[in-house]
């Protein structure tokens, strides 16, 4: 909801978006993410792997 968006950590979001881009997932920083019906199983699987890689990198940097 709007309140959650306003209260969110925008700096962390930009850092996570940067990790997504490094992992090969192009995002417009600070925007929502959607999965399209045009994505096949291979693209979805590859995206999930890249998303996991970005999560691990983000957490490693956040906990450093």
N, CA, C, O and CB atoms as a CASP TS submission, in Angstrom:
PFRMAT TS
TARGET T0000
AUTHOR 0000-0000-0000
METHOD Language model
MODEL 1
PARENT N/A
ATOM      1  N   UNK     1       0.839  -1.182   0.000  1.00  0.00           N
ATOM      2  CA  UNK     1       0.000   0.000   0.000  1.00  0.00           C
ATOM      3  C   UNK     1       0.886   1.248   0.000  1.00  0.00           C
ATOM      4  O   UNK     1       2.107   1.158   0.130  1.00  0.00           O
ATOM      5  CB  UNK     1      -0.956  -0.004   1.220  1.00  0.00           C
ATOM      6  N   UNK     2       0.270   2.375  -0.144  1.00  0.00           N
ATOM      7  CA  UNK     2       1.001   3.634  -0.268  1.00  0.00           C
ATOM      8  C   UNK     2       1.864   3.910   0.959  1.00  0.00           C
ATOM      9  O   UNK     2       2.999   4.368   0.827  1.00  0.00           O
ATOM     10  CB  UNK     2       0.028   4.785  -0.485  1.00  0.00           C
ATOM     11  N   UNK     3       1.339   3.638   2.140  1.00  0.00           N
ATOM     12  CA  UNK     3       2.096   3.869   3.365  1.00  0.00           C
ATOM     13  C   UNK     3       3.363   3.035   3.425  1.00  0.00           C
ATOM     14  O   UNK     3       4.407   3.515   3.868  1.00  0.00           O
ATOM     15  CB  UNK     3       1.238   3.573   4.566  1.00  0.00           C
ATOM     16  N   UNK     4       3.274   1.792   2.984  1.00  0.00           N
ATOM     17  CA  UNK     4       4.446   0.920   2.953  1.00  0.00           C
ATOM     18  C   UNK     4       5.495   1.453   1.979  1.00  0.00           C
ATOM     19  O   UNK     4       6.693   1.403   2.256  1.00  0.00           O
ATOM     20  CB  UNK     4       4.041  -0.510   2.564  1.00  0.00           C
ATOM     21  N   UNK     5       5.038   1.958   0.848  1.00  0.00           N
ATOM     22  CA  UNK     5       5.966   2.503  -0.146  1.00  0.00           C
ATOM     23  C   UNK     5       6.687   3.719   0.434  1.00  0.00           C
ATOM     24  O   UNK     5       7.905   3.840   0.304  1.00  0.00           O
ATOM     25  CB  UNK     5       5.214   2.887  -1.453  1.00  0.00           C
ATOM     26  N   UNK     6       5.952   4.603   1.061  1.00  0.00           N
ATOM     27  CA  UNK     6       6.540   5.812   1.633  1.00  0.00           C
ATOM     28  C   UNK     6       7.537   5.455   2.746  1.00  0.00           C
ATOM     29  O   UNK     6       8.573   6.106   2.879  1.00  0.00           O
ATOM     30  CB  UNK     6       5.433   6.741   2.181  1.00  0.00           C
ATOM     31  N   UNK     7       7.230   4.433   3.537  1.00  0.00           N
ATOM     32  CA  UNK     7       8.080   4.049   4.663  1.00  0.00           C
ATOM     33  C   UNK     7       9.261   3.168   4.254  1.00  0.00           C
ATOM     34  O   UNK     7      10.126   2.878   5.080  1.00  0.00           O
ATOM     35  CB  UNK     7       7.254   3.330   5.696  1.00  0.00           C
ATOM     36  N   UNK     8       9.309   2.745   3.007  1.00  0.00           N
ATOM     37  CA  UNK     8      10.354   1.805   2.579  1.00  0.00           C
ATOM     38  C   UNK     8      11.724   2.472   2.542  1.00  0.00           C
ATOM     39  O   UNK     8      11.848   3.695   2.474  1.00  0.00           O
ATOM     40  CB  UNK     8      10.020   1.230   1.199  1.00  0.00           C
ATOM     41  N   UNK     9      12.737   1.629   2.590  1.00  0.00           N
ATOM     42  CA  UNK     9      14.128   2.073   2.543  1.00  0.00           C
ATOM     43  C   UNK     9      14.549   2.203   1.087  1.00  0.00           C
ATOM     44  O   UNK     9      14.973   1.228   0.466  1.00  0.00           O
ATOM     45  CB  UNK     9      15.063   1.086   3.308  1.00  0.00           C
ATOM     46  N   UNK    10      14.434   3.388   0.553  1.00  0.00           N
ATOM     47  CA  UNK    10      14.713   3.618  -0.872  1.00  0.00           C
ATOM     48  C   UNK    10      16.182   3.352  -1.213  1.00  0.00           C
ATOM     49  O   UNK    10      16.491   2.881  -2.308  1.00  0.00           O
ATOM     50  CB  UNK    10      14.344   5.056  -1.256  1.00  0.00           C
ATOM     51  N   UNK    11      17.073   3.651  -0.287  1.00  0.00           N
ATOM     52  CA  UNK    11      18.493   3.417  -0.528  1.00  0.00           C
ATOM     53  C   UNK    11      18.765   1.915  -0.692  1.00  0.00           C
ATOM     54  O   UNK    11      19.535   1.506  -1.562  1.00  0.00           O
ATOM     55  CB  UNK    11      19.342   3.999   0.631  1.00  0.00           C
ATOM     56  N   UNK    12      18.128   1.112   0.147  1.00  0.00           N
ATOM     57  CA  UNK    12      18.280  -0.342   0.040  1.00  0.00           C
ATOM     58  C   UNK    12      17.672  -0.841  -1.264  1.00  0.00           C
ATOM     59  O   UNK    12      18.215  -1.747  -1.896  1.00  0.00           O
ATOM     60  CB  UNK    12      17.622  -1.052   1.243  1.00  0.00           C
ATOM     61  N   UNK    13      16.558  -0.262  -1.665  1.00  0.00           N
ATOM     62  CA  UNK    13      15.923  -0.671  -2.922  1.00  0.00           C
ATOM     63  C   UNK    13      16.842  -0.401  -4.103  1.00  0.00           C
ATOM     64  O   UNK    13      16.982  -1.249  -4.985  1.00  0.00           O
ATOM     65  CB  UNK    13      14.587   0.062  -3.116  1.00  0.00           C
ATOM     66  N   UNK    14      17.462   0.753  -4.129  1.00  0.00           N
ATOM     67  CA  UNK    14      18.383   1.079  -5.221  1.00  0.00           C
ATOM     68  C   UNK    14      19.577   0.122  -5.196  1.00  0.00           C
ATOM     69  O   UNK    14      20.038  -0.317  -6.249  1.00  0.00           O
ATOM     70  CB  UNK    14      18.864   2.554  -5.114  1.00  0.00           C
ATOM     71  N   UNK    15      20.080  -0.204  -4.001  1.00  0.00           N
ATOM     72  CA  UNK    15      21.195  -1.147  -3.892  1.00  0.00           C
ATOM     73  C   UNK    15      20.791  -2.525  -4.409  1.00  0.00           C
ATOM     74  O   UNK    15      21.567  -3.180  -5.105  1.00  0.00           O
ATOM     75  CB  UNK    15      21.675  -1.247  -2.434  1.00  0.00           C
ATOM     76  N   UNK    16      19.580  -2.967  -4.070  1.00  0.00           N
ATOM     77  CA  UNK    16      19.114  -4.256  -4.550  1.00  0.00           C
ATOM     78  C   UNK    16      18.901  -4.228  -6.062  1.00  0.00           C
ATOM     79  O   UNK    16      19.261  -5.177  -6.758  1.00  0.00           O
ATOM     80  CB  UNK    16      17.821  -4.652  -3.837  1.00  0.00           C
ATOM     81  N   UNK    17      18.322  -3.152  -6.565  1.00  0.00           N
ATOM     82  CA  UNK    17      18.127  -3.019  -8.011  1.00  0.00           C
ATOM     83  C   UNK    17      19.463  -3.099  -8.745  1.00  0.00           C
ATOM     84  O   UNK    17      19.551  -3.688  -9.822  1.00  0.00           O
ATOM     85  CB  UNK    17      17.418  -1.691  -8.343  1.00  0.00           C
ATOM     86  N   UNK    18      20.492  -2.510  -8.164  1.00  0.00           N
ATOM     87  CA  UNK    18      21.824  -2.557  -8.760  1.00  0.00           C
ATOM     88  C   UNK    18      22.326  -3.998  -8.832  1.00  0.00           C
ATOM     89  O   UNK    18      22.930  -4.399  -9.827  1.00  0.00           O
ATOM     90  CB  UNK    18      22.809  -1.686  -7.955  1.00  0.00           C
ATOM     91  N   UNK    19      22.074  -4.776  -7.774  1.00  0.00           N
ATOM     92  CA  UNK    19      22.475  -6.185  -7.791  1.00  0.00           C
ATOM     93  C   UNK    19      21.682  -6.976  -8.829  1.00  0.00           C
ATOM     94  O   UNK    19      22.232  -7.872  -9.469  1.00  0.00           O
ATOM     95  CB  UNK    19      22.286  -6.809  -6.403  1.00  0.00           C
ATOM     96  N   UNK    20      20.404  -6.659  -9.004  1.00  0.00           N
ATOM     97  CA  UNK    20      19.617  -7.321 -10.047  1.00  0.00           C
ATOM     98  C   UNK    20      20.227  -7.058 -11.420  1.00  0.00           C
ATOM     99  O   UNK    20      20.353  -7.972 -12.235  1.00  0.00           O
ATOM    100  CB  UNK    20      18.152  -6.839 -10.012  1.00  0.00           C
ATOM    101  N   UNK    21      20.601  -5.815 -11.668  1.00  0.00           N
ATOM    102  CA  UNK    21      21.206  -5.465 -12.958  1.00  0.00           C
ATOM    103  C   UNK    21      22.524  -6.211 -13.136  1.00  0.00           C
ATOM    104  O   UNK    21      22.797  -6.731 -14.218  1.00  0.00           O
ATOM    105  CB  UNK    21      21.433  -3.936 -13.063  1.00  0.00           C
ATOM    106  N   UNK    22      23.341  -6.267 -12.091  1.00  0.00           N
ATOM    107  CA  UNK    22      24.612  -7.004 -12.162  1.00  0.00           C
ATOM    108  C   UNK    22      24.389  -8.488 -12.432  1.00  0.00           C
ATOM    109  O   UNK    22      25.218  -9.143 -13.064  1.00  0.00           O
ATOM    110  CB  UNK    22      25.401  -6.829 -10.862  1.00  0.00           C
ATOM    111  N   UNK    23      23.267  -9.013 -11.953  1.00  0.00           N
ATOM    112  CA  UNK    23      22.956 -10.437 -12.146  1.00  0.00           C
ATOM    113  C   UNK    23      22.308 -10.700 -13.500  1.00  0.00           C
ATOM    114  O   UNK    23      22.022 -11.849 -13.838  1.00  0.00           O
ATOM    115  CB  UNK    23      22.036 -10.931 -11.033  1.00  0.00           C
ATOM    116  N   UNK    24      22.075  -9.644 -14.278  1.00  0.00           N
ATOM    117  CA  UNK    24      21.541  -9.826 -15.624  1.00  0.00           C
ATOM    118  C   UNK    24      20.056  -9.579 -15.765  1.00  0.00           C
ATOM    119  O   UNK    24      19.478  -9.871 -16.812  1.00  0.00           O
ATOM    120  CB  UNK    24      21.833 -11.184 -16.079  1.00  0.00           C
ATOM    121  N   UNK    25      19.425  -9.046 -14.730  1.00  0.00           N
ATOM    122  CA  UNK    25      17.998  -8.725 -14.808  1.00  0.00           C
ATOM    123  C   UNK    25      17.869  -7.212 -14.932  1.00  0.00           C
ATOM    124  O   UNK    25      18.155  -6.481 -13.984  1.00  0.00           O
ATOM    125  CB  UNK    25      17.212  -9.264 -13.552  1.00  0.00           C
ATOM    126  N   UNK    26      17.441  -6.747 -16.097  1.00  0.00           N
ATOM    127  CA  UNK    26      17.290  -5.309 -16.282  1.00  0.00           C
ATOM    128  C   UNK    26      16.018  -4.848 -15.586  1.00  0.00           C
ATOM    129  O   UNK    26      14.929  -5.361 -15.846  1.00  0.00           O
ATOM    130  CB  UNK    26      17.259  -4.939 -17.788  1.00  0.00           C
ATOM    131  N   UNK    27      16.175  -3.876 -14.702  1.00  0.00           N
ATOM    132  CA  UNK    27      15.037  -3.265 -14.014  1.00  0.00           C
ATOM    133  C   UNK    27      15.188  -1.761 -14.087  1.00  0.00           C
ATOM    134  O   UNK    27      16.296  -1.242 -14.220  1.00  0.00           O
ATOM    135  CB  UNK    27      14.938  -3.744 -12.531  1.00  0.00           C
ATOM    136  N   UNK    28      14.085  -1.077 -14.003  1.00  0.00           N
ATOM    137  CA  UNK    28      14.113   0.360 -13.831  1.00  0.00           C
ATOM    138  C   UNK    28      14.129   0.578 -12.326  1.00  0.00           C
ATOM    139  O   UNK    28      13.140   0.284 -11.654  1.00  0.00           O
ATOM    140  CB  UNK    28      12.882   1.083 -14.538  1.00  0.00           C
ATOM    141  N   UNK    29      15.230   1.087 -11.782  1.00  0.00           N
ATOM    142  CA  UNK    29      15.346   1.207 -10.336  1.00  0.00           C
ATOM    143  C   UNK    29      14.135   1.892  -9.694  1.00  0.00           C
ATOM    144  O   UNK    29      13.657   2.933 -10.145  1.00  0.00           O
ATOM    145  CB  UNK    29      16.599   1.970  -9.991  1.00  0.00           C
ATOM    146  N   UNK    30      13.664   1.248  -8.616  1.00  0.00           N
ATOM    147  CA  UNK    30      12.554   1.791  -7.852  1.00  0.00           C
ATOM    148  C   UNK    30      11.176   1.451  -8.386  1.00  0.00           C
ATOM    149  O   UNK    30      10.175   1.932  -7.854  1.00  0.00           O
ATOM    150  CB  UNK    30      12.686   3.242  -7.786  1.00  0.00           C
ATOM    151  N   UNK    31      11.101   0.634  -9.421  1.00  0.00           N
ATOM    152  CA  UNK    31       9.804   0.302 -10.004  1.00  0.00           C
ATOM    153  C   UNK    31       9.392  -1.124  -9.671  1.00  0.00           C
ATOM    154  O   UNK    31      10.186  -1.914  -9.160  1.00  0.00           O
ATOM    155  CB  UNK    31       9.839   0.492 -11.512  1.00  0.00           C
ATOM    156  N   UNK    32       8.153  -1.434  -9.965  1.00  0.00           N
ATOM    157  CA  UNK    32       7.622  -2.777  -9.714  1.00  0.00           C
ATOM    158  C   UNK    32       8.172  -3.767 -10.729  1.00  0.00           C
ATOM    159  O   UNK    32       8.693  -3.390 -11.778  1.00  0.00           O
ATOM    160  CB  UNK    32       6.084  -2.771  -9.760  1.00  0.00           C
ATOM    161  N   UNK    33       8.042  -5.044 -10.385  1.00  0.00           N
ATOM    162  CA  UNK    33       8.462  -6.121 -11.284  1.00  0.00           C
ATOM    163  C   UNK    33       7.251  -6.965 -11.637  1.00  0.00           C
ATOM    164  O   UNK    33       6.385  -7.215 -10.799  1.00  0.00           O
ATOM    165  CB  UNK    33       9.574  -6.997 -10.637  1.00  0.00           C
ATOM    166  N   UNK    34       7.202  -7.397 -12.883  1.00  0.00           N
ATOM    167  CA  UNK    34       6.107  -8.234 -13.345  1.00  0.00           C
ATOM    168  C   UNK    34       6.666  -9.380 -14.177  1.00  0.00           C
ATOM    169  O   UNK    34       7.702  -9.238 -14.827  1.00  0.00           O
ATOM    170  CB  UNK    34       5.085  -7.409 -14.162  1.00  0.00           C
ATOM    171  N   UNK    35       5.982 -10.504 -14.152  1.00  0.00           N
ATOM    172  CA  UNK    35       6.312 -11.620 -15.035  1.00  0.00           C
ATOM    173  C   UNK    35       5.232 -11.646 -16.105  1.00  0.00           C
ATOM    174  O   UNK    35       4.038 -11.670 -15.803  1.00  0.00           O
ATOM    175  CB  UNK    35       6.401 -13.001 -14.252  1.00  0.00           C
ATOM    176  N   UNK    36       5.663 -11.643 -17.338  1.00  0.00           N
ATOM    177  CA  UNK    36       4.747 -11.620 -18.469  1.00  0.00           C
ATOM    178  C   UNK    36       4.422 -13.038 -18.929  1.00  0.00           C
ATOM    179  O   UNK    36       5.225 -13.954 -18.754  1.00  0.00           O
ATOM    180  CB  UNK    36       5.343 -10.810 -19.623  1.00  0.00           C
ATOM    181  N   UNK    37       3.266 -13.207 -19.504  1.00  0.00           N
ATOM    182  CA  UNK    37       2.915 -14.491 -20.103  1.00  0.00           C
ATOM    183  C   UNK    37       3.798 -14.808 -21.304  1.00  0.00           C
ATOM    184  O   UNK    37       3.836 -15.947 -21.769  1.00  0.00           O
ATOM    185  CB  UNK    37       1.449 -14.495 -20.519  1.00  0.00           C
ATOM    186  N   UNK    38       4.501 -13.809 -21.800  1.00  0.00           N
ATOM    187  CA  UNK    38       5.418 -14.026 -22.916  1.00  0.00           C
ATOM    188  C   UNK    38       6.700 -14.725 -22.461  1.00  0.00           C
ATOM    189  O   UNK    38       7.455 -15.228 -23.293  1.00  0.00           O
ATOM    190  CB  UNK    38       5.759 -12.695 -23.584  1.00  0.00           C
ATOM    191  N   UNK    39       6.953 -14.762 -21.156  1.00  0.00           N
ATOM    192  CA  UNK    39       8.139 -15.442 -20.635  1.00  0.00           C
ATOM    193  C   UNK    39       7.889 -16.943 -20.590  1.00  0.00           C
ATOM    194  O   UNK    39       6.876 -17.401 -20.062  1.00  0.00           O
ATOM    195  CB  UNK    39       8.511 -14.910 -19.228  1.00  0.00           C
ATOM    196  N   UNK    40       8.823 -17.699 -21.149  1.00  0.00           N
ATOM    197  CA  UNK    40       8.676 -19.155 -21.093  1.00  0.00           C
ATOM    198  C   UNK    40       9.363 -19.699 -19.838  1.00  0.00           C
ATOM    199  O   UNK    40       9.959 -18.943 -19.071  1.00  0.00           O
ATOM    200  CB  UNK    40       9.268 -19.817 -22.370  1.00  0.00           C
ATOM    201  N   UNK    41       9.275 -21.006 -19.637  1.00  0.00           N
ATOM    202  CA  UNK    41       9.825 -21.628 -18.427  1.00  0.00           C
ATOM    203  C   UNK    41      11.327 -21.395 -18.293  1.00  0.00           C
ATOM    204  O   UNK    41      11.826 -21.202 -17.184  1.00  0.00           O
ATOM    205  CB  UNK    41       9.538 -23.124 -18.432  1.00  0.00           C
ATOM    206  N   UNK    42      12.046 -21.412 -19.399  1.00  0.00           N
ATOM    207  CA  UNK    42      13.494 -21.208 -19.358  1.00  0.00           C
ATOM    208  C   UNK    42      13.825 -19.805 -18.870  1.00  0.00           C
ATOM    209  O   UNK    42      14.705 -19.636 -18.026  1.00  0.00           O
ATOM    210  CB  UNK    42      14.112 -21.447 -20.743  1.00  0.00           C
ATOM    211  N   UNK    43      13.141 -18.812 -19.385  1.00  0.00           N
ATOM    212  CA  UNK    43      13.383 -17.429 -18.976  1.00  0.00           C
ATOM    213  C   UNK    43      13.032 -17.243 -17.505  1.00  0.00           C
ATOM    214  O   UNK    43      13.765 -16.584 -16.767  1.00  0.00           O
ATOM    215  CB  UNK    43      12.569 -16.451 -19.850  1.00  0.00           C
ATOM    216  N   UNK    44      11.918 -17.819 -17.079  1.00  0.00           N
ATOM    217  CA  UNK    44      11.514 -17.702 -15.679  1.00  0.00           C
ATOM    218  C   UNK    44      12.536 -18.391 -14.775  1.00  0.00           C
ATOM    219  O   UNK    44      12.899 -17.843 -13.734  1.00  0.00           O
ATOM    220  CB  UNK    44      10.108 -18.309 -15.465  1.00  0.00           C
ATOM    221  N   UNK    45      13.005 -19.574 -15.151  1.00  0.00           N
ATOM    222  CA  UNK    45      14.012 -20.282 -14.352  1.00  0.00           C
ATOM    223  C   UNK    45      15.306 -19.482 -14.289  1.00  0.00           C
ATOM    224  O   UNK    45      15.872 -19.301 -13.211  1.00  0.00           O
ATOM    225  CB  UNK    45      14.283 -21.684 -14.935  1.00  0.00           C
ATOM    226  N   UNK    46      15.776 -19.004 -15.433  1.00  0.00           N
ATOM    227  CA  UNK    46      17.013 -18.219 -15.462  1.00  0.00           C
ATOM    228  C   UNK    46      16.869 -16.940 -14.643  1.00  0.00           C
ATOM    229  O   UNK    46      17.812 -16.518 -13.973  1.00  0.00           O
ATOM    230  CB  UNK    46      17.398 -17.877 -16.908  1.00  0.00           C
ATOM    231  N   UNK    47      15.704 -16.331 -14.697  1.00  0.00           N
ATOM    232  CA  UNK    47      15.449 -15.117 -13.913  1.00  0.00           C
ATOM    233  C   UNK    47      15.451 -15.417 -12.418  1.00  0.00           C
ATOM    234  O   UNK    47      15.967 -14.628 -11.626  1.00  0.00           O
ATOM    235  CB  UNK    47      14.109 -14.489 -14.319  1.00  0.00           C
ATOM    236  N   UNK    48      14.883 -16.541 -12.035  1.00  0.00           N
ATOM    237  CA  UNK    48      14.862 -16.930 -10.620  1.00  0.00           C
ATOM    238  C   UNK    48      16.283 -17.165 -10.111  1.00  0.00           C
ATOM    239  O   UNK    48      16.613 -16.771  -8.992  1.00  0.00           O
ATOM    240  CB  UNK    48      14.003 -18.201 -10.417  1.00  0.00           C
ATOM    241  N   UNK    49      17.121 -17.800 -10.921  1.00  0.00           N
ATOM    242  CA  UNK    49      18.519 -18.031 -10.541  1.00  0.00           C
ATOM    243  C   UNK    49      19.244 -16.695 -10.390  1.00  0.00           C
ATOM    244  O   UNK    49      19.967 -16.490  -9.415  1.00  0.00           O
ATOM    245  CB  UNK    49      19.237 -18.922 -11.592  1.00  0.00           C
ATOM    246  N   UNK    50      19.059 -15.797 -11.334  1.00  0.00           N
ATOM    247  CA  UNK    50      19.702 -14.484 -11.271  1.00  0.00           C
ATOM    248  C   UNK    50      19.169 -13.674 -10.084  1.00  0.00           C
ATOM    249  O   UNK    50      19.928 -12.966  -9.422  1.00  0.00           O
ATOM    250  CB  UNK    50      19.476 -13.712 -12.588  1.00  0.00           C
ATOM    251  N   UNK    51      17.868 -13.781  -9.817  1.00  0.00           N
ATOM    252  CA  UNK    51      17.273 -13.075  -8.686  1.00  0.00           C
ATOM    253  C   UNK    51      17.882 -13.579  -7.377  1.00  0.00           C
ATOM    254  O   UNK    51      18.188 -12.788  -6.484  1.00  0.00           O
ATOM    255  CB  UNK    51      15.735 -13.256  -8.675  1.00  0.00           C
ATOM    256  N   UNK    52      18.053 -14.894  -7.267  1.00  0.00           N
ATOM    257  CA  UNK    52      18.671 -15.467  -6.075  1.00  0.00           C
ATOM    258  C   UNK    52      20.104 -14.967  -5.917  1.00  0.00           C
ATOM    259  O   UNK    52      20.530 -14.627  -4.814  1.00  0.00           O
ATOM    260  CB  UNK    52      18.647 -17.001  -6.142  1.00  0.00           C
ATOM    261  N   UNK    53      20.835 -14.925  -7.012  1.00  0.00           N
ATOM    262  CA  UNK    53      22.214 -14.425  -6.987  1.00  0.00           C
ATOM    263  C   UNK    53      22.245 -12.967  -6.507  1.00  0.00           C
ATOM    264  O   UNK    53      23.111 -12.588  -5.719  1.00  0.00           O
ATOM    265  CB  UNK    53      22.862 -14.544  -8.395  1.00  0.00           C
ATOM    266  N   UNK    54      21.303 -12.161  -6.982  1.00  0.00           N
ATOM    267  CA  UNK    54      21.225 -10.761  -6.566  1.00  0.00           C
ATOM    268  C   UNK    54      20.881 -10.646  -5.087  1.00  0.00           C
ATOM    269  O   UNK    54      21.432  -9.799  -4.384  1.00  0.00           O
ATOM    270  CB  UNK    54      20.188 -10.011  -7.404  1.00  0.00           C
ATOM    271  N   UNK    55      19.967 -11.498  -4.610  1.00  0.00           N
ATOM    272  CA  UNK    55      19.611 -11.493  -3.191  1.00  0.00           C
ATOM    273  C   UNK    55      20.820 -11.813  -2.333  1.00  0.00           C
ATOM    274  O   UNK    55      21.063 -11.148  -1.326  1.00  0.00           O
ATOM    275  CB  UNK    55      18.489 -12.495  -2.913  1.00  0.00           C
ATOM    276  N   UNK    56      21.578 -12.826  -2.723  1.00  0.00           N
ATOM    277  CA  UNK    56      22.761 -13.217  -1.949  1.00  0.00           C
ATOM    278  C   UNK    56      23.811 -12.098  -1.935  1.00  0.00           C
ATOM    279  O   UNK    56      24.418 -11.833  -0.898  1.00  0.00           O
ATOM    280  CB  UNK    56      23.373 -14.507  -2.527  1.00  0.00           C
ATOM    281  N   UNK    57      24.020 -11.458  -3.056  1.00  0.00           N
ATOM    282  CA  UNK    57      24.999 -10.365  -3.124  1.00  0.00           C
ATOM    283  C   UNK    57      24.537  -9.177  -2.281  1.00  0.00           C
ATOM    284  O   UNK    57      25.332  -8.566  -1.567  1.00  0.00           O
ATOM    285  CB  UNK    57      25.222  -9.923  -4.591  1.00  0.00           C
ATOM    286  N   UNK    58      23.256  -8.860  -2.368  1.00  0.00           N
ATOM    287  CA  UNK    58      22.702  -7.739  -1.585  1.00  0.00           C
ATOM    288  C   UNK    58      22.860  -8.014  -0.090  1.00  0.00           C
ATOM    289  O   UNK    58      23.305  -7.143   0.657  1.00  0.00           O
ATOM    290  CB  UNK    58      21.199  -7.509  -1.934  1.00  0.00           C
ATOM    291  N   UNK    59      22.497  -9.221   0.347  1.00  0.00           N
ATOM    292  CA  UNK    59      22.602  -9.551   1.767  1.00  0.00           C
ATOM    293  C   UNK    59      24.047  -9.574   2.241  1.00  0.00           C
ATOM    294  O   UNK    59      24.336  -9.145   3.358  1.00  0.00           O
ATOM    295  CB  UNK    59      21.952 -10.894   2.039  1.00  0.00           C
ATOM    296  N   UNK    60      24.951 -10.065   1.416  1.00  0.00           N
ATOM    297  CA  UNK    60      26.364 -10.091   1.791  1.00  0.00           C
ATOM    298  C   UNK    60      26.885  -8.674   2.011  1.00  0.00           C
ATOM    299  O   UNK    60      27.625  -8.422   2.962  1.00  0.00           O
ATOM    300  CB  UNK    60      27.198 -10.806   0.710  1.00  0.00           C
ATOM    301  N   UNK    61      26.502  -7.758   1.141  1.00  0.00           N
ATOM    302  CA  UNK    61      26.950  -6.372   1.286  1.00  0.00           C
ATOM    303  C   UNK    61      26.260  -5.693   2.470  1.00  0.00           C
ATOM    304  O   UNK    61      26.884  -4.905   3.180  1.00  0.00           O
ATOM    305  CB  UNK    61      26.679  -5.585  -0.006  1.00  0.00           C
ATOM    306  N   UNK    62      24.989  -5.990   2.686  1.00  0.00           N
ATOM    307  CA  UNK    62      24.242  -5.377   3.784  1.00  0.00           C
ATOM    308  C   UNK    62      24.777  -5.832   5.142  1.00  0.00           C
ATOM    309  O   UNK    62      24.738  -5.079   6.115  1.00  0.00           O
ATOM    310  CB  UNK    62      22.752  -5.716   3.667  1.00  0.00           C
ATOM    311  N   UNK    63      25.280  -7.072   5.200  1.00  0.00           N
ATOM    312  CA  UNK    63      25.776  -7.624   6.460  1.00  0.00           C
ATOM    313  C   UNK    63      27.279  -7.425   6.643  1.00  0.00           C
ATOM    314  O   UNK    63      27.838  -7.857   7.651  1.00  0.00           O
ATOM    315  CB  UNK    63      25.451  -9.096   6.534  1.00  0.00           C
ATOM    316  N   UNK    64      27.937  -6.777   5.685  1.00  0.00           N
ATOM    317  CA  UNK    64      29.404  -6.585   5.764  1.00  0.00           C
ATOM    318  C   UNK    64      29.758  -5.464   6.719  1.00  0.00           C
ATOM    319  O   UNK    64      30.936  -5.164   6.909  1.00  0.00           O
ATOM    320  CB  UNK    64      29.990  -6.283   4.373  1.00  0.00           C
TER
END
